[in-house]
Amino acid sequence: MPVQAGYMRYQGHVGDSLMRMKRFLRNVPPLKKLKLVGDYNYVLANCLEHHSTLESLTLHENDDVLDMDFATGIDLDILQGILRWENLTILDIQVHRSRGDGGIWRMLQDSRLETLILTLDCQVERFYSTFEISKEVLECAATDEALAISIYNICGLEYLMVTSTFTGVEAFNMDDSNTVKAVLQELTGSYEVTRVEGRVRVVEIAREMLPAAEDAIKFDSDIMDVFRSIWPSKGTNWRDDWHSLPLVVDT
Protein backbone atom coordinates (compact mmCIF):
# COMPACT_ATOMS: atom_id res chain seq x y z
CA MET A 1 0.00 0.00 0.00
CA PRO A 2 1.47 3.42 -0.87
CA VAL A 3 2.74 5.55 1.99
CA GLN A 4 1.26 9.02 2.22
CA ALA A 5 4.15 11.34 1.36
CA GLY A 6 7.86 11.75 0.82
CA TYR A 7 10.27 14.69 0.88
CA MET A 8 13.67 14.64 -0.73
CA ARG A 9 16.48 17.18 -1.13
CA TYR A 10 19.16 16.44 -3.71
CA GLN A 11 22.07 18.69 -4.69
CA GLY A 12 24.65 17.70 -7.29
CA HIS A 13 24.79 14.60 -9.47
CA VAL A 14 28.23 13.10 -9.08
CA GLY A 15 28.45 9.33 -9.30
CA ASP A 16 28.41 8.46 -5.58
CA SER A 17 25.50 10.81 -4.88
CA LEU A 18 23.46 9.32 -7.70
CA MET A 19 24.14 5.76 -6.55
CA ARG A 20 23.07 6.65 -3.00
CA MET A 21 19.92 8.26 -4.36
CA LYS A 22 19.09 5.18 -6.43
CA ARG A 23 19.59 2.88 -3.43
CA PHE A 24 17.41 5.14 -1.30
CA LEU A 25 14.61 5.21 -3.85
CA ARG A 26 14.66 1.44 -4.30
CA ASN A 27 13.97 1.04 -0.59
CA VAL A 28 11.20 3.65 -0.36
CA PRO A 29 7.67 2.21 -0.52
CA PRO A 30 5.45 3.48 -3.34
CA LEU A 31 4.37 7.04 -2.64
CA LYS A 32 1.18 9.01 -3.15
CA LYS A 33 2.80 12.43 -2.64
CA LEU A 34 6.37 13.51 -3.29
CA LYS A 35 8.27 16.79 -2.96
CA LEU A 36 11.69 17.08 -4.58
CA VAL A 37 13.93 20.04 -3.74
CA GLY A 38 17.21 20.65 -5.53
CA ASP A 39 18.36 19.17 -8.84
CA TYR A 40 15.02 17.49 -9.45
CA ASN A 41 15.44 17.27 -13.23
CA TYR A 42 18.37 14.93 -12.73
CA VAL A 43 16.56 12.86 -10.13
CA LEU A 44 13.50 12.47 -12.32
CA ALA A 45 15.58 11.57 -15.36
CA ASN A 46 17.67 8.95 -13.58
CA CYS A 47 16.11 7.72 -10.37
CA LEU A 48 12.39 8.00 -9.94
CA GLU A 49 10.49 4.72 -10.21
CA HIS A 50 7.40 5.50 -8.13
CA HIS A 51 5.33 7.38 -10.66
CA SER A 52 2.67 4.67 -11.02
CA THR A 53 1.27 5.54 -7.57
CA LEU A 54 2.02 9.26 -7.34
CA GLU A 55 -1.00 11.53 -7.13
CA SER A 56 0.80 14.73 -6.12
CA LEU A 57 4.24 15.99 -7.16
CA THR A 58 6.03 19.15 -6.03
CA LEU A 59 9.27 20.26 -7.69
CA HIS A 60 11.20 23.18 -6.19
CA GLU A 61 14.77 24.28 -6.78
CA ASN A 62 14.77 25.93 -3.37
CA ASP A 63 12.64 25.50 -0.25
CA ASP A 64 11.28 28.97 -0.95
CA VAL A 65 10.29 28.82 -4.61
CA LEU A 66 10.12 32.62 -4.77
CA ASP A 67 13.61 33.15 -3.31
CA MET A 68 15.91 32.06 -6.11
CA ASP A 69 18.89 33.89 -7.54
CA PHE A 70 18.80 31.64 -10.59
CA ALA A 71 16.50 28.84 -11.59
CA THR A 72 16.49 26.49 -14.55
CA GLY A 73 12.86 25.40 -14.39
CA ILE A 74 11.60 21.97 -15.34
CA ASP A 75 13.05 20.22 -18.37
CA LEU A 76 10.28 20.01 -20.97
CA ASP A 77 11.04 16.41 -21.94
CA ILE A 78 10.74 15.45 -18.28
CA LEU A 79 7.52 17.46 -17.95
CA GLN A 80 6.06 15.63 -20.91
CA GLY A 81 6.85 12.29 -19.25
CA ILE A 82 5.41 13.39 -15.89
CA LEU A 83 2.13 14.45 -17.47
CA ARG A 84 1.65 10.89 -18.76
CA TRP A 85 1.54 9.46 -15.22
CA GLU A 86 -1.95 8.07 -14.96
CA ASN A 87 -2.64 8.87 -11.29
CA LEU A 88 -1.03 12.31 -11.12
CA THR A 89 -3.66 15.00 -10.53
CA ILE A 90 -1.74 17.61 -8.48
CA LEU A 91 1.43 19.29 -9.78
CA ASP A 92 3.50 22.14 -8.32
CA ILE A 93 6.23 23.30 -10.72
CA GLN A 94 8.17 26.26 -12.03
CA VAL A 95 8.52 26.94 -15.75
CA HIS A 96 10.20 29.64 -17.77
CA ARG A 97 8.09 32.03 -19.77
CA SER A 98 9.36 33.02 -23.19
CA ARG A 99 8.00 33.97 -26.57
CA GLY A 100 8.38 30.34 -27.62
CA ASP A 101 6.76 28.59 -24.68
CA GLY A 102 3.70 27.31 -26.55
CA GLY A 103 4.79 23.71 -26.14
CA ILE A 104 4.33 23.93 -22.37
CA TRP A 105 0.68 24.89 -22.71
CA ARG A 106 0.09 22.14 -25.24
CA MET A 107 1.49 19.56 -22.79
CA LEU A 108 -0.61 20.89 -19.93
CA GLN A 109 -3.69 21.02 -22.14
CA ASP A 110 -3.41 17.29 -22.80
CA SER A 111 -2.80 16.31 -19.16
CA ARG A 112 -5.10 14.78 -16.52
CA LEU A 113 -4.23 17.42 -13.92
CA GLU A 114 -6.94 18.76 -11.63
CA THR A 115 -4.76 21.07 -9.51
CA LEU A 116 -1.82 23.09 -10.82
CA ILE A 117 0.41 25.34 -8.72
CA LEU A 118 2.50 27.13 -11.29
CA THR A 119 5.35 29.58 -10.91
CA LEU A 120 6.20 31.48 -14.09
CA ASP A 121 9.78 32.75 -14.19
CA CYS A 122 10.28 35.54 -16.70
CA GLN A 123 14.06 35.33 -16.76
CA VAL A 124 15.46 35.31 -20.29
CA GLU A 125 18.61 33.31 -20.93
CA ARG A 126 19.28 34.18 -24.54
CA PHE A 127 21.74 36.94 -25.26
CA TYR A 128 19.92 39.78 -26.95
CA SER A 129 20.53 43.48 -26.84
CA THR A 130 19.42 45.25 -23.68
CA PHE A 131 16.25 46.46 -25.43
CA GLU A 132 15.30 42.99 -26.67
CA ILE A 133 15.96 41.31 -23.32
CA SER A 134 13.90 43.93 -21.57
CA LYS A 135 11.01 43.65 -24.01
CA GLU A 136 10.77 39.88 -23.75
CA VAL A 137 11.04 39.96 -19.97
CA LEU A 138 8.25 42.55 -19.70
CA GLU A 139 6.01 40.64 -22.11
CA CYS A 140 6.55 37.40 -20.19
CA ALA A 141 6.24 38.99 -16.76
CA ALA A 142 2.84 40.55 -17.47
CA THR A 143 0.44 38.40 -15.47
CA ASP A 144 -3.12 39.49 -14.88
CA GLU A 145 -6.55 37.97 -14.32
CA ALA A 146 -7.02 37.32 -18.04
CA LEU A 147 -3.82 35.27 -18.25
CA ALA A 148 -4.75 33.26 -15.14
CA ILE A 149 -8.17 32.43 -16.59
CA SER A 150 -6.60 31.49 -19.92
CA ILE A 151 -4.19 29.02 -18.26
CA TYR A 152 -7.02 27.61 -16.15
CA ASN A 153 -9.24 27.01 -19.16
CA ILE A 154 -6.53 25.68 -21.46
CA CYS A 155 -5.46 23.13 -18.85
CA GLY A 156 -9.02 22.11 -17.91
CA LEU A 157 -8.28 22.48 -14.19
CA GLU A 158 -10.36 22.46 -11.05
CA TYR A 159 -7.89 24.70 -9.20
CA LEU A 160 -5.02 26.90 -10.34
CA MET A 161 -2.61 29.06 -8.41
CA VAL A 162 -0.31 30.95 -10.74
CA THR A 163 2.52 33.14 -9.56
CA SER A 164 4.81 35.10 -11.84
CA THR A 165 8.20 36.15 -10.64
CA PHE A 166 11.45 37.48 -12.03
CA THR A 167 15.03 36.36 -11.49
CA GLY A 168 18.32 37.57 -12.87
CA VAL A 169 17.41 41.25 -12.86
CA GLU A 170 21.03 41.98 -12.02
CA ALA A 171 21.86 40.92 -15.57
CA PHE A 172 20.14 44.02 -16.96
CA ASN A 173 22.72 46.40 -18.37
CA MET A 174 20.86 49.47 -17.19
CA ASP A 175 21.53 52.31 -14.83
CA ASP A 176 17.96 52.43 -13.55
CA SER A 177 17.83 49.03 -11.85
CA ASN A 178 15.33 50.26 -9.25
CA THR A 179 12.97 51.30 -12.02
CA VAL A 180 13.39 47.89 -13.68
CA LYS A 181 12.50 46.13 -10.43
CA ALA A 182 9.55 48.42 -9.75
CA VAL A 183 8.10 47.87 -13.23
CA LEU A 184 8.57 44.09 -13.02
CA GLN A 185 6.98 44.01 -9.60
CA GLU A 186 3.94 45.80 -11.00
CA LEU A 187 3.64 43.28 -13.84
CA THR A 188 4.12 40.13 -11.79
CA GLY A 189 1.53 38.79 -9.40
CA SER A 190 -0.36 35.76 -8.09
CA TYR A 191 -3.90 34.56 -8.77
CA GLU A 192 -6.09 31.70 -7.59
CA VAL A 193 -8.65 30.39 -10.06
CA THR A 194 -11.46 27.97 -9.21
CA ARG A 195 -14.95 27.18 -10.42
CA VAL A 196 -17.84 27.99 -8.09
CA GLU A 197 -21.36 26.93 -9.05
CA GLY A 198 -20.29 26.61 -12.64
CA ARG A 199 -18.64 30.03 -12.86
CA VAL A 200 -14.92 30.78 -12.93
CA ARG A 201 -13.80 32.66 -9.82
CA VAL A 202 -10.50 34.57 -9.72
CA VAL A 203 -8.86 35.99 -6.62
CA GLU A 204 -5.68 38.07 -6.73
CA ILE A 205 -3.32 37.17 -3.92
CA ALA A 206 -2.00 40.20 -2.07
CA ARG A 207 1.51 41.13 -3.14
CA GLU A 208 4.31 42.88 -1.30
CA MET A 209 5.31 46.10 -3.02
CA LEU A 210 8.73 47.66 -3.01
CA PRO A 211 9.02 50.49 -0.48
CA ALA A 212 8.02 53.72 -2.19
CA ALA A 213 7.76 51.84 -5.49
CA GLU A 214 6.19 54.79 -7.28
CA ASP A 215 9.09 56.99 -6.22
CA ALA A 216 11.50 54.49 -7.80
CA ILE A 217 10.06 55.01 -11.28
CA LYS A 218 12.08 57.18 -13.63
CA PHE A 219 9.72 57.86 -16.48
CA ASP A 220 12.51 58.91 -18.84
CA SER A 221 14.39 55.64 -18.27
CA ASP A 222 15.17 52.99 -20.89
CA ILE A 223 12.83 50.48 -19.27
CA MET A 224 9.86 52.84 -19.53
CA ASP A 225 10.67 53.35 -23.22
CA VAL A 226 10.48 49.57 -23.61
CA PHE A 227 7.26 49.47 -21.59
CA ARG A 228 5.67 52.07 -23.89
CA SER A 229 6.81 50.16 -26.98
CA ILE A 230 4.57 47.29 -25.80
CA TRP A 231 1.76 49.19 -24.09
CA PRO A 232 1.19 52.74 -25.39
CA SER A 233 -0.23 55.26 -22.97
CA LYS A 234 -4.01 55.25 -22.56
CA GLY A 235 -4.27 57.75 -19.74
CA THR A 236 -2.39 59.36 -16.91
CA ASN A 237 -1.31 56.30 -14.91
CA TRP A 238 1.08 53.80 -16.50
CA ARG A 239 -0.18 51.09 -14.14
CA ASP A 240 -3.54 51.12 -15.95
CA ASP A 241 -2.03 50.68 -19.41
CA TRP A 242 -0.55 47.18 -19.39
CA HIS A 243 -2.19 43.79 -19.91
CA SER A 244 -0.97 40.25 -20.40
CA LEU A 245 -0.31 38.94 -23.88
CA PRO A 246 -2.35 35.98 -25.21
CA LEU A 247 -1.00 32.48 -24.67
CA VAL A 248 0.14 30.72 -27.82
CA VAL A 249 -0.54 26.97 -27.77
CA ASP A 250 1.54 24.89 -30.17
CA THR A 251 -0.59 22.65 -32.38
VEXDREN-878926 format. One record per residue (C-alpha): z, y, x; residue number from 1. Coordinates in nm, 2 decimals, decimal comma. Each point is the difference from the previous one (the first is absolute). Layout:
BEGIN
<atom <Z Y X> NUM>,
...
//
This chain:
BEGIN
<atom <0,00 0,00 0,00> 1>,
<atom <-0,09 0,34 0,15> 2>,
<atom <0,29 0,21 0,12> 3>,
<atom <0,02 0,35 -0,14> 4>,
<atom <-0,08 0,23 0,29> 5>,
<atom <-0,06 0,04 0,37> 6>,
<atom <0,01 0,30 0,24> 7>,
<atom <-0,16 -0,01 0,34> 8>,
<atom <-0,04 0,26 0,28> 9>,
<atom <-0,26 -0,08 0,27> 10>,
<atom <-0,10 0,23 0,29> 11>,
<atom <-0,26 -0,10 0,25> 12>,
<atom <-0,22 -0,31 0,02> 13>,
<atom <0,04 -0,15 0,34> 14>,
<atom <-0,02 -0,38 0,02> 15>,
<atom <0,37 -0,08 0,00> 16>,
<atom <0,07 0,23 -0,29> 17>,
<atom <-0,28 -0,15 -0,20> 18>,
<atom <0,12 -0,35 0,06> 19>,
<atom <0,35 0,08 -0,10> 20>,
<atom <-0,14 0,17 -0,32> 21>,
<atom <-0,20 -0,31 -0,08> 22>,
<atom <0,30 -0,23 0,05> 23>,
<atom <0,21 0,22 -0,22> 24>,
<atom <-0,25 0,01 -0,28> 25>,
<atom <-0,05 -0,38 0,01> 26>,
<atom <0,37 -0,04 -0,07> 27>,
<atom <0,02 0,26 -0,28> 28>,
<atom <-0,01 -0,14 -0,35> 29>,
<atom <-0,28 0,13 -0,23> 30>,
<atom <0,07 0,35 -0,10> 31>,
<atom <-0,06 0,20 -0,32> 32>,
<atom <0,06 0,34 0,16> 33>,
<atom <-0,07 0,11 0,36> 34>,
<atom <0,03 0,33 0,19> 35>,
<atom <-0,16 0,03 0,34> 36>,
<atom <0,09 0,29 0,22> 37>,
<atom <-0,18 0,07 0,33> 38>,
<atom <-0,33 -0,15 0,12> 39>,
<atom <-0,07 -0,17 -0,34> 40>,
<atom <-0,37 -0,02 0,04> 41>,
<atom <0,05 -0,24 0,30> 42>,
<atom <0,26 -0,20 -0,18> 43>,
<atom <-0,22 -0,04 -0,31> 44>,
<atom <-0,31 -0,09 0,21> 45>,
<atom <0,18 -0,27 0,21> 46>,
<atom <0,32 -0,12 -0,16> 47>,
<atom <0,05 0,03 -0,37> 48>,
<atom <-0,03 -0,33 -0,19> 49>,
<atom <0,21 0,08 -0,31> 50>,
<atom <-0,26 0,19 -0,21> 51>,
<atom <-0,03 -0,27 -0,26> 52>,
<atom <0,34 0,08 -0,14> 53>,
<atom <0,03 0,38 0,07> 54>,
<atom <0,02 0,22 -0,30> 55>,
<atom <0,10 0,32 0,18> 56>,
<atom <-0,11 0,13 0,34> 57>,
<atom <0,12 0,31 0,18> 58>,
<atom <-0,17 0,12 0,33> 59>,
<atom <0,15 0,29 0,19> 60>,
<atom <-0,06 0,11 0,36> 61>,
<atom <0,34 0,16 0,00> 62>,
<atom <0,32 -0,04 -0,22> 63>,
<atom <-0,08 0,35 -0,13> 64>,
<atom <-0,36 -0,02 -0,10> 65>,
<atom <-0,02 0,38 -0,02> 66>,
<atom <0,15 0,06 0,35> 67>,
<atom <-0,28 -0,11 0,23> 68>,
<atom <-0,14 0,18 0,30> 69>,
<atom <-0,31 -0,23 -0,01> 70>,
<atom <-0,10 -0,28 -0,23> 71>,
<atom <-0,30 -0,23 0,00> 72>,
<atom <0,02 -0,11 -0,36> 73>,
<atom <-0,09 -0,34 -0,13> 74>,
<atom <-0,31 -0,18 0,15> 75>,
<atom <-0,26 -0,02 -0,28> 76>,
<atom <-0,09 -0,36 0,07> 77>,
<atom <0,36 -0,10 -0,03> 78>,
<atom <0,04 0,21 -0,32> 79>,
<atom <-0,30 -0,19 -0,14> 80>,
<atom <0,17 -0,33 0,07> 81>,
<atom <0,33 0,11 -0,14> 82>,
<atom <-0,16 0,10 -0,33> 83>,
<atom <-0,13 -0,35 -0,05> 84>,
<atom <0,36 -0,14 -0,01> 85>,
<atom <0,02 -0,14 -0,35> 86>,
<atom <0,37 0,08 -0,06> 87>,
<atom <0,02 0,34 0,16> 88>,
<atom <0,06 0,27 -0,27> 89>,
<atom <0,20 0,26 0,20> 90>,
<atom <-0,13 0,17 0,31> 91>,
<atom <0,15 0,28 0,21> 92>,
<atom <-0,24 0,12 0,27> 93>,
<atom <-0,13 0,30 0,20> 94>,
<atom <-0,38 0,06 0,03> 95>,
<atom <-0,20 0,27 0,17> 96>,
<atom <-0,20 0,24 -0,21> 97>,
<atom <-0,34 0,10 0,13> 98>,
<atom <-0,34 0,10 -0,14> 99>,
<atom <-0,10 -0,37 0,04> 100>,
<atom <0,29 -0,17 -0,16> 101>,
<atom <-0,19 -0,13 -0,31> 102>,
<atom <0,05 -0,36 0,11> 103>,
<atom <0,37 0,02 -0,05> 104>,
<atom <-0,03 0,10 -0,36> 105>,
<atom <-0,25 -0,28 -0,06> 106>,
<atom <0,24 -0,25 0,14> 107>,
<atom <0,29 0,13 -0,21> 108>,
<atom <-0,22 0,01 -0,31> 109>,
<atom <-0,07 -0,37 0,03> 110>,
<atom <0,36 -0,10 0,06> 111>,
<atom <0,27 -0,15 -0,23> 112>,
<atom <0,26 0,26 0,09> 113>,
<atom <0,23 0,14 -0,27> 114>,
<atom <0,21 0,23 0,21> 115>,
<atom <-0,13 0,20 0,30> 116>,
<atom <0,21 0,22 0,22> 117>,
<atom <-0,26 0,18 0,21> 118>,
<atom <0,04 0,25 0,29> 119>,
<atom <-0,32 0,19 0,08> 120>,
<atom <-0,01 0,12 0,36> 121>,
<atom <-0,25 0,28 0,05> 122>,
<atom <-0,01 -0,02 0,38> 123>,
<atom <-0,35 0,00 0,14> 124>,
<atom <-0,06 -0,20 0,31> 125>,
<atom <-0,36 0,09 0,07> 126>,
<atom <-0,08 0,27 0,24> 127>,
<atom <-0,16 0,29 -0,18> 128>,
<atom <0,01 0,37 0,06> 129>,
<atom <0,31 0,17 -0,11> 130>,
<atom <-0,17 0,13 -0,32> 131>,
<atom <-0,13 -0,35 -0,09> 132>,
<atom <0,34 -0,17 0,07> 133>,
<atom <0,17 0,26 -0,21> 134>,
<atom <-0,24 -0,02 -0,29> 135>,
<atom <0,02 -0,38 -0,02> 136>,
<atom <0,38 0,01 0,02> 137>,
<atom <0,03 0,25 -0,27> 138>,
<atom <-0,24 -0,19 -0,23> 139>,
<atom <0,19 -0,32 0,05> 140>,
<atom <0,34 0,16 -0,03> 141>,
<atom <-0,07 0,15 -0,34> 142>,
<atom <0,20 -0,21 -0,24> 143>,
<atom <0,06 0,11 -0,35> 144>,
<atom <0,06 -0,15 -0,35> 145>,
<atom <-0,37 -0,07 -0,04> 146>,
<atom <-0,02 -0,20 0,32> 147>,
<atom <0,31 -0,20 -0,09> 148>,
<atom <-0,15 -0,09 -0,35> 149>,
<atom <-0,33 -0,09 0,16> 150>,
<atom <0,16 -0,25 0,24> 151>,
<atom <0,21 -0,14 -0,28> 152>,
<atom <-0,30 -0,06 -0,22> 153>,
<atom <-0,23 -0,13 0,27> 154>,
<atom <0,26 -0,26 0,10> 155>,
<atom <0,10 -0,10 -0,35> 156>,
<atom <0,37 0,04 0,07> 157>,
<atom <0,32 0,00 -0,21> 158>,
<atom <0,18 0,22 0,25> 159>,
<atom <-0,11 0,22 0,29> 160>,
<atom <0,19 0,22 0,24> 161>,
<atom <-0,23 0,18 0,23> 162>,
<atom <0,11 0,22 0,28> 163>,
<atom <-0,22 0,20 0,23> 164>,
<atom <0,12 0,11 0,34> 165>,
<atom <-0,14 0,13 0,33> 166>,
<atom <0,05 -0,11 0,35> 167>,
<atom <-0,14 0,12 0,33> 168>,
<atom <0,00 0,36 -0,09> 169>,
<atom <0,09 0,08 0,36> 170>,
<atom <-0,36 -0,11 0,09> 171>,
<atom <-0,14 0,31 -0,18> 172>,
<atom <-0,14 0,24 0,26> 173>,
<atom <0,12 0,31 -0,18> 174>,
<atom <0,24 0,28 0,06> 175>,
<atom <0,12 0,01 -0,35> 176>,
<atom <0,17 -0,34 -0,02> 177>,
<atom <0,26 0,13 -0,25> 178>,
<atom <-0,27 0,10 -0,23> 179>,
<atom <-0,17 -0,34 0,04> 180>,
<atom <0,33 -0,18 -0,09> 181>,
<atom <0,07 0,23 -0,30> 182>,
<atom <-0,35 -0,05 -0,14> 183>,
<atom <0,02 -0,38 0,05> 184>,
<atom <0,34 -0,01 -0,16> 185>,
<atom <-0,14 0,18 -0,31> 186>,
<atom <-0,28 -0,25 -0,03> 187>,
<atom <0,20 -0,32 0,05> 188>,
<atom <0,24 -0,13 -0,26> 189>,
<atom <0,13 -0,30 -0,19> 190>,
<atom <-0,07 -0,12 -0,35> 191>,
<atom <0,12 -0,29 -0,22> 192>,
<atom <-0,25 -0,13 -0,26> 193>,
<atom <0,09 -0,24 -0,28> 194>,
<atom <-0,12 -0,08 -0,35> 195>,
<atom <0,23 0,08 -0,28> 196>,
<atom <-0,10 -0,11 -0,36> 197>,
<atom <-0,35 -0,03 0,11> 198>,
<atom <-0,03 0,34 0,17> 199>,
<atom <0,00 0,08 0,37> 200>,
<atom <0,31 0,19 0,11> 201>,
<atom <0,01 0,19 0,33> 202>,
<atom <0,31 0,14 0,16> 203>,
<atom <-0,01 0,21 0,32> 204>,
<atom <0,28 -0,09 0,24> 205>,
<atom <0,18 0,30 0,13> 206>,
<atom <-0,10 0,09 0,35> 207>,
<atom <0,18 0,18 0,28> 208>,
<atom <-0,17 0,32 0,10> 209>,
<atom <0,00 0,16 0,34> 210>,
<atom <0,25 0,28 0,03> 211>,
<atom <-0,17 0,32 -0,10> 212>,
<atom <-0,33 -0,19 -0,02> 213>,
<atom <-0,18 0,30 -0,16> 214>,
<atom <0,11 0,22 0,29> 215>,
<atom <-0,16 -0,25 0,24> 216>,
<atom <-0,35 0,05 -0,14> 217>,
<atom <-0,23 0,22 0,20> 218>,
<atom <-0,29 0,07 -0,24> 219>,
<atom <-0,23 0,10 0,28> 220>,
<atom <0,05 -0,33 0,19> 221>,
<atom <-0,26 -0,26 0,08> 222>,
<atom <0,16 -0,25 -0,24> 223>,
<atom <-0,02 0,23 -0,29> 224>,
<atom <-0,37 0,06 0,08> 225>,
<atom <-0,04 -0,38 -0,02> 226>,
<atom <0,20 -0,01 -0,32> 227>,
<atom <-0,23 0,26 -0,16> 228>,
<atom <-0,31 -0,19 0,11> 229>,
<atom <0,12 -0,29 -0,22> 230>,
<atom <0,17 0,19 -0,28> 231>,
<atom <-0,13 0,35 -0,06> 232>,
<atom <0,24 0,26 -0,14> 233>,
<atom <0,04 -0,01 -0,38> 234>,
<atom <0,29 0,26 -0,03> 235>,
<atom <0,28 0,16 0,19> 236>,
<atom <0,20 -0,31 0,11> 237>,
<atom <-0,16 -0,25 0,24> 238>,
<atom <0,24 -0,27 -0,13> 239>,
<atom <-0,18 0,00 -0,33> 240>,
<atom <-0,35 -0,04 0,15> 241>,
<atom <0,00 -0,35 0,15> 242>,
<atom <-0,05 -0,34 -0,17> 243>,
<atom <-0,05 -0,35 0,12> 244>,
<atom <-0,35 -0,14 0,07> 245>,
<atom <-0,13 -0,29 -0,20> 246>,
<atom <0,05 -0,35 0,13> 247>,
<atom <-0,31 -0,18 0,11> 248>,
<atom <0,00 -0,37 -0,06> 249>,
<atom <-0,24 -0,21 0,20> 250>,
<atom <-0,22 -0,22 -0,21> 251>,
//
